[in-house]
Structure formats: structure tokens, C-alpha cells
Amino acid sequence: MQCMVLRRAAGMLFRPAETFRDINNGSLKDAFLFYAALLLLNAVLSTLLAFVIMRGVSIGGSVIGGSVWMGLPGAFFGTLVSGFIFLCAGGLLLHLLVGIVGGGRPINPTFGVLMYGATPYLLLGWIPIADLIGGVWMIGTVIIGIREVHGMPARRAMCAGVIWGICAGIAYMALQYGFVSFGRI
């Protein structure tokens, strides 16, 4: 399992077209296990970063409203929950857009594209600033995946992928704004 995850992650980062061709007929279960493993890694690293940041701004071991330790489960489970919400909502939207531009395959391959295509963001998304790079890289990887898995011309795959990326970016910014605003209450 660990070797498969590392091999596929490296493939998604450095040879996405070839990797999508290799896993094109793979099971949705394998894609989900891959996504879950990377999401868990992202949640752990995000939580560690949150601890370091909260510890740095704390005074005498406590943050306004409670202990540094109180925010860690929220950071961990919030990352996991938002990752699965992203998968469900993002996968449905991506499949809708792929269908509009001419994709004719069922929904499972589209979810597989998203689960594997999210690799750059899941590996970089816990690092401030690098999460933007990971997000753009993820959009590019998803576009390549749509092209390879759905057998679409590059322009159509790009159209679906860019629109999906814009929608995902807007949703991400709205959630971030909501979390920051909620923290001010």
C-alpha cells in the first residue's frame, strides 16, 4: 500500500498523463484509498503547523478563549471533513462540466481523476503560500486527467478544468473568509 501510494503520488506530480493512462481502468476503491492516505497526511501536517502557529502566538500556554491543545482536534477533523466535502461537491461539479463539454464516461472515472489529480494540493496544501502553487498544479493535473481518462480533446478538457478550478477557488476563498469571520465573533 505504502509503495503504491508513493509511486502514484510521484507519477501524478511528474508524469501525470502516463500515470492516468496506467490507472485508467483501476478501481474507485484504489483511488479512494490513495486520496484518503494523502488527505490524512495533509491533515496531520496541517495540524502540526496549526500547533506551531498557535504555540507561537500564545501567551503563557493559552490562546484567547482556551488552551493551544483545544484547537488541534478542530484543525485535524476540519481538514478531513473539508477534504471529503471537496471530493463530493467537486467531483459532482467536475462530472457535470465534463458532461457539458462532451465527456461520455460514467461518474466513477471522473471521481478517480479528482482523487488522483488532487495530489499536488494534498502534498503542498498545508504550507502557507505553497498551497496556491499546489492548487494551480492540481487544476493542471485534473485537466490532464480529464483528457486522458475521458479521451477528450485538450481544449474541451481545459474548458471543463478551468471552469471547475475557478469555481473551486471561489468556494475555497469563501470558506476561508467564513472561517476568519467566524473567528472574530
Rosetta blueprint (number, residue, H / E / L):
1 M L
2 Q H
3 C H
4 M H
5 V H
6 L H
7 R H
8 R H
9 A H
10 A H
11 G H
12 M H
13 L H
14 F H
15 R L
16 P H
17 A H
18 E H
19 T H
20 F H
21 R H
22 D H
23 I H
24 N L
25 N L
26 G L
27 S L
28 L H
29 K H
30 D H
31 A H
32 F H
33 L H
34 F H
35 Y H
36 A H
37 A H
38 L H
39 L H
40 L H
41 L H
42 N H
43 A H
44 V H
45 L H
46 S H
47 T H
48 L H
49 L H
50 A H
51 F H
52 V H
53 I H
54 M H
55 R H
56 G H
57 V H
58 S L
59 I E
60 G L
61 G L
62 S E
63 V E
64 I L
65 G L
66 G E
67 S E
68 V H
69 W H
70 M H
71 G H
72 L H
73 P H
74 G H
75 A H
76 F H
77 F H
78 G H
79 T H
80 L H
81 V H
82 S H
83 G H
84 F H
85 I H
86 F H
87 L H
88 C H
89 A H
90 G H
91 G H
92 L H
93 L H
94 L H
95 H H
96 L H
97 L H
98 V H
99 G H
100 I H
101 V L
102 G L
103 G L
104 G L
105 R L
106 P L
107 I H
108 N H
109 P H
110 T H
111 F H
112 G H
113 V H
114 L H
115 M H
116 Y H
117 G H
118 A L
119 T H
120 P H
121 Y H
122 L H
123 L H
124 L H
125 G L
126 W L
127 I L
128 P L
129 I L
130 A H
131 D H
132 L H
133 I H
134 G H
135 G H
136 V H
137 W H
138 M H
139 I H
140 G H
141 T H
142 V H
143 I H
144 I H
145 G H
146 I H
147 R H
148 E H
149 V H
150 H H
151 G L
152 M L
153 P L
154 A H
155 R H
156 R H
157 A H
158 M H
159 C H
160 A H
161 G H
162 V H
163 I H
164 W H
165 G H
166 I H
167 C H
168 A H
169 G H
170 I H
171 A H
172 Y H
173 M H
174 A H
175 L H
176 Q H
177 Y H
178 G H
179 F H
180 V H
181 S H
182 F H
183 G H
184 R H
185 I L
